[in-house]
Structures are given as structure tokens and as C-alpha cells.
Amino acid sequence: MANNLFYLDKDNNVNFSAHTLKIKEFKQIWDRDASKKKQLAVEELCYVYAMADYQSEYEQYGVGKEEQIIADFITHSNWKPDMVIERAIKKYKELQNTSTLKHLLHARKALESLNLYYSDNMYKLDMSDEDKKKYDSSKVSKAVAQTETLVETNIRLEKKVQGEEVDESKILGGGKIGSYENEESAHEHL
């Protein structure tokens, strides 16, 4: 799965799995940065991760996610994602895609839409008659009743998706990957 592509080391530096730069879409980002330290490439790969990974800390920003990621990761002024970045994001999403994850992402979108609806309509109790025709309070009541179900479904789906990731990391014969076989934890022993 895609979450094996990038990881934080013990000093919170972003690192890449050995196979990450073997993937064409990520290698293009790396190769086009001619600098010795590859600062822009690292920033852009961090952007790809934060935009595409369903477990990204930036999911909480909703519609403001992209702006926040650029502000936090990209140091080059006036930087905008180009087609190379867009293809890398698409590839990252493809690599982590499961049917359960698709349901989780749809549930998140529904929850975000509900939050936007609340922020637009919740405090409009003192509306004029004309505005009341536009904003039906029964829709708000119905949405409030459905919120708990949506949140619980979202949590269950996230746990199920995380369970799929654990299942995929098991080795033949029912064993588990040892600490020296898992690149992220192997670094802790060196």
C-alpha cells in the first residue's frame, strides 16, 4: 500500500522507502530537481503524500487542505502543482485504493459537505421570510440526526481500512514481518 512509500525517521525527517523512487511518477519529481540536496523534490514529495494519503494529518482542513499543505511544506514562492505533481498524486491514490477505502473517502466527503452546510445555515434562525424559503430548517434537523451515524460509519471504515493494511503486511504461512524486514522499524535497530 502507499503508506509504505514515505515515513518519518526518529528525527522527524521525511524518508522514502527503497522502492519509492523506482515508481515513475515519483522518480520524475526527484529527477527534475537538479540541486544537490534535492530540497524542492523532497518538498514536492511531501506535498504529494499530504494531498493523497487518506491518513494525512491534513485531512482535517477539508477544502483548505491544499493551501495549508503548500504553506507548511513548500518554501519556493508562487509554487503551484503542475502535471507531474498531479500524476504523482493520482498514482499515490491508486496505490492505496481498496473498495473499503473508497467507501471511507465517500463518507468523509459526505461529512465535509454536512459541515459546510452547518456553517452556512446553523445560525440563521433569525432569517427573513424570504431567507426561510431558501433555508429549510427541517434539512438541518435531519442532518443533525444523521451526523452520529455518519461519524460512526466513518470511524468503522477507517478501522477496517487500517485492518486491511495490517493484513497485507503479513507474510506467507501466517507469520508477521520481522523488525529487520520492515524498513521503517529496521532503521531503529541500526
C-alpha positions in Angstrom: 0.0 0.0 0.0 1.0 3.6 -0.5 1.7 4.3 3.2 4.9 2.3 2.8 6.3 4.9 0.4 7.1 7.7 2.8 7.9 7.6 6.5 9.3 9.8 9.3 12.6 8.8 10.9 13.3 9.1 14.6 14.3 12.8 14.0 11.0 13.5 12.1 12.8 13.8 8.8 10.8 12.5 5.8 12.4 9.5 4.2 11.4 7.3 1.3 11.2 3.5 1.1 13.8 1.9 -1.2 11.2 1.3 -3.9 9.5 4.8 -3.8 11.8 6.4 -6.4 11.5 3.3 -8.6 7.9 4.4 -9.4 8.0 6.6 -12.5 5.7 9.3 -11.2 7.8 9.9 -8.0 11.1 9.5 -9.9 10.1 12.3 -12.3 9.8 14.7 -9.3 13.1 13.6 -7.9 15.0 13.7 -11.3 13.8 17.2 -12.3 15.3 18.8 -9.2 18.9 19.3 -10.3 20.1 20.6 -6.9 22.5 18.5 -4.8 20.3 18.5 -1.7 17.0 17.9 -3.6 15.1 20.3 -1.4 12.3 21.0 -3.9 11.9 17.4 -4.7 11.5 16.5 -1.0 9.1 19.3 -0.6 7.0 18.2 -3.6 7.0 14.6 -2.5 5.8 15.7 0.9 3.1 17.7 -0.8 2.1 14.6 -2.8 1.9 12.5 0.4 -0.1 15.1 2.3 -2.6 15.6 -0.6 -3.1 11.9 -1.4 -2.7 9.8 1.7 -6.0 9.1 3.4 -4.3 9.2 6.8 -2.7 12.5 6.1 -2.9 14.9 9.1 -4.1 17.5 6.6 -7.4 15.8 6.0 -8.9 17.8 8.9 -8.5 21.0 6.8 -11.2 20.0 4.3 -11.5 22.5 1.4 -8.5 24.5 2.8 -6.2 21.5 2.7 -4.1 22.3 -0.4 -3.3 25.9 0.8 -2.3 24.7 4.2 0.0 22.0 2.8 1.7 24.4 0.4 2.2 26.9 3.3 3.7 24.1 5.5 5.9 22.3 3.0 6.8 24.4 0.0 9.4 27.1 0.5 9.5 28.3 -3.1 7.3 31.4 -3.6 4.5 31.2 -6.2 4.8 27.4 -6.4 1.8 25.6 -7.9 1.3 21.9 -8.5 1.9 21.0 -12.2 1.0 18.0 -14.2 4.0 16.0 -12.8 2.7 16.6 -9.3 -0.9 15.8 -10.3 0.2 12.5 -11.9 2.1 11.6 -8.7 -0.9 12.3 -6.5 -3.1 10.2 -8.8 -0.5 7.3 -8.7 -0.3 7.6 -4.9 -4.1 7.4 -4.6 -4.2 4.4 -7.0 -1.6 2.5 -4.9 -3.6 2.8 -1.7 -7.0 2.2 -3.3 -9.3 -0.6 -1.9 -13.0 -0.9 -2.1 -13.3 -0.1 1.7 -11.1 3.0 1.3 -13.4 4.2 -1.5 -16.3 4.0 0.9 -14.3 5.8 3.6 -13.5 8.6 1.3 -17.1 9.0 0.2 -18.1 9.1 3.8 -15.6 11.8 4.5 -16.9 13.8 1.6 -20.4 13.5 3.0 -19.2 14.6 6.4 -17.4 17.6 5.0 -20.5 18.6 3.0 -22.5 18.3 6.1 -20.0 20.5 8.0 -20.2 23.2 5.2 -24.0 23.0 5.3 -23.9 23.6 9.1 -21.5 26.5 8.8 -23.7 28.2 6.2 -27.1 27.6 7.8 -26.9 26.7 11.5 -27.0 30.2 12.9 -29.7 31.6 10.6 -32.5 31.2 13.0 -33.4 34.9 12.7 -33.9 34.9 8.9 -36.4 36.9 7.0 -39.3 35.1 5.4 -37.6 35.2 2.1 -34.4 33.6 3.5 -36.5 31.0 5.3 -37.7 29.8 1.9 -34.1 29.2 0.9 -33.0 27.5 4.1 -35.3 24.7 5.2 -34.7 24.0 9.0 -36.1 20.5 8.6 -33.0 19.7 6.5 -30.8 20.9 9.3 -32.7 18.7 11.8 -32.5 15.7 9.5 -28.7 16.3 9.0 -28.2 16.5 12.8 -29.9 13.2 13.3 -27.8 11.6 10.6 -24.5 13.0 11.8 -23.9 10.4 14.5 -24.5 7.6 12.0 -22.1 9.2 9.5 -19.4 9.7 12.1 -19.7 6.1 13.5 -19.6 4.7 9.9 -16.6 6.8 9.1 -14.7 5.5 12.2 -15.6 1.9 11.4 -14.5 2.3 7.9 -11.1 3.8 9.0 -10.5 0.9 11.3 -11.4 -1.6 8.6 -9.1 0.1 6.1 -6.3 0.1 8.7 -7.0 -3.6 9.3 -6.6 -4.2 5.5 -3.2 -2.6 5.7 -2.2 -4.9 8.6 -3.5 -8.0 6.7 -1.4 -7.0 3.7 1.8 -6.8 5.7 1.6 -10.5 6.9 3.9 -13.0 5.2 3.1 -16.4 3.9 2.4 -19.0 6.5 0.5 -16.6 8.7 3.7 -15.1 10.3 4.4 -11.4 10.7 7.1 -9.3 9.2 10.1 -9.1 11.5 11.6 -5.8 12.6 14.6 -6.2 10.2 12.2 -6.9 7.3 10.2 -3.8 7.8 12.3 -0.9 6.5 10.8 1.7 8.9 11.5 -0.3 12.1 14.7 -1.8 10.8 16.3 1.7 11.0 15.6 1.8 14.7 18.0 -1.2 15.2 20.9 0.2 13.2 
